[in-house]
Amino acid sequence: MKNVLVGVLMTVAATVVQTAFGEEAAEANWGLMEQMRPDQLESVMKATPIAFVPLGTYEHHGWHLPIGFDAIKAYALSQRVAQRTGGVVLPPFFYGTGGGHVGYKWTIILPEEQIRPILETTLDQLSRFGFKVVVILTGHYPREQVDMVHRLAEEAATRNPKTRYIGLSEPEVTTPLPGDRRRGDHAAKYETSIALALNPKWVRLESLAPGRDPEQVTTPETPRKSSPTHDPTHPLYAIYGQDPREHASEAAGRVIVKEIVDRLAKQTEDALSSTQK
Ligand SMILES: [Zn+2]
């Protein structure tokens, strides 16, 4: 039984790889843009003219998560939605703006004016190529980034009236879990649970340990305060939210991921049908 299951899983994995790389992608309903040839892109776009633009940033995500996690997460979530709806997923865009980690080592936060022209051109080109729906999903969600994404979508829609643009952050399609008032956090219960559900290999909870050398793990610009979030010797350094060691779980992550994918797929499909009326 176990061998049968392994065989089935291997077949599923092979199909996914072939979807991205192989000739079968011509018949698949979705793909990763940078790995697709022009004929494959035409074929997928003709069947489902939807493009996904996943955004994030480079930002310290605690000792236990990758520093690019926001973009990695948005990329993985976009792929799950695309598997449902069809469409083309662009590579993750790792440059973001705003947030409480400016000055932290391994964080690269840019002013909006440095990011905006690249994204505006990308959104306009996608419309010219023939996409009818463009979903801009940010996994990095300080107010500055969320406002930027909303504005980018609105303004792109004005410039390109034939295309519907959906710009949103992941908490906008997330409900607080039972007992919680807030949805979303930074490298705490929510983000860590999502990571555990998407790919447990991204998470090293055992790295949440004290005792690092502040000189080594900060730069001269790094803000230093006594709270755990700002104390580089603390296990919960850089984390905003509930302690992931106690509160994060793969099961919670699966609930959150399912909700995000269900809601985003519905919004995307509704937007596409509105363009076909
Ligand atoms: Zn994050």
Boltz pocket constraint, residues with backbone or C-beta under 6 A from the ligand:
constraints:
  - pocket:
      binder: B
      contacts: [[A, 61], [A, 69], [A, 70], [A, 139], [A, 140], [A, 185], [A, 186], [A, 187], [A, 191]]
      max_distance: 6.0
